[in-house]
Amino acid sequence: MHDFTPVPALIGGALIGLASVWLLAANGRIAGVSNILHGLFEQPVPAWRAWFIGGLLVAGVAWQFATGPVPLREGFPLGWAAAAGLLVGFGTRLGSGCTSGHGVCGLGRLSARSLVAVATFMATGAIAVYLMRHVLKVAS
Amino acid sequence: MMKQLAAGAAGLVFGIGLWVSGMADPRKVIGFLDVTGAWDASLALVMGGAVVATLAGFRIVKQRAKPLFDERFHLPTRKDIDLPLVAGAALFGMGWGIAGYCPGPALTALATLSAEALVFVAAMVAGGLLQRAIFRPA
């Protein structure tokens, strides 16, 4: 087991879950980040979507302000970053969700669709890491 | 205005959760998905902690007739497990494993101004628009 950090993982996970509960309680909305993002490019754009994404960005700024500059990964090929982004954008829209919408919220709603989606993206994610790290040996 | 502020607060707490948990670091994500190598189980606890909160919290929230700042709950109604769901999840997982970013962490990582996060997010938006262009409802 490498770099196992159970306590921050649980606390951070609980914050993510509580934020999702809050969005449902306040606005009646599912905190699915991919759906919220894709919705920014549809007309009309409900303003709450932009505010949620804005909150994510402010969190990144605030975190660095509080803890100092975060150590960034270096040397990851940008071509792979672009390919991965295309797959994530296309796949989350086709499959109606990502780690938050299907994972955090869908599992919390006991949705069978989300359980299938989570099992599928965990499996292909593990296969992709196996290929990238152990077969193609791309730096990550 | 309350809807916007509520959503902004949700995004902020969600994002802080991503940083606290380590999920905003793509190396941590890849360590979790690297089941045949140097496996780091931490992200299972991120998901576990989050789902415990939603399982309990959603149950309480849904006892209310309506949300605080809206007239109704906007919940997915589909139950069918179809090819787009599985194919989309499969493609998403591949991208997640390649770069170590899913949408939330990639967006909050934009604040580091790292080139890989910027490229990833631009491509993610393009991928979503490409999907819509191909599958535009007739």
Interface residues (C-beta under 8 A of the other chain):
Chain A: M1 H2 D3 F4 T5 P6 P8 A9 L10 I11 G12 G13 A14 L15 I16 G17 L18 A19 S20 V21 W22 L23 L24 A25 A26 N27 G28 R29 I30 A31 V33 S34 L37 H38 F41 A47 W48 R49 W51 F52 I53 G54 G55 L56 L57 V58 A59 G60 V61 A62 W63 Q64 T67 P69 V70 L72 R73 F76 L78 W80 A81 A82 A83 A84 G85 L86 L87 V88 G89 F90 G91 T92 R93 L94 G95 S96 C98 T99 S100 H102 G103 V104 C105 G106 L107 G108 R109 L110 S111 A112 R113 V116 A117 V118 T120 F121 M122 A123 T124 G125 A126 I127 A128 V129 Y130 M132 R133 H134 S140
Chain B: M2 K3 Q4 L5 A6 A7 G8 A9 A10 G11 L12 V13 F14 G15 I16 G17 L18 W19 V20 S21 G22 M23 A24 D25 P26 R27 K28 I30 G31 L33 D34 V35 T36 G37 A38 W39 D40 A41 S42 L43 L45 V46 M47 G48 G49 A50 V51 V52 A53 T54 L55 G57 F58 I60 V61 R64 K66 P67 L68 F69 D70 R72 F73 H74 L75 P76 R78 K79 D80 I81 P84 L85 V86 A87 G88 A89 A90 L91 F92 G93 M94 G95 W96 G97 I98 A99 G100 Y101 C102 P103 G104 A106 L107 T108 A109 L110 A111 T112 S114 A115 E116 V119 F120 V121 A122 A123 M124 V125 A126 G127 G128 L129 L130 Q131 R132 F135
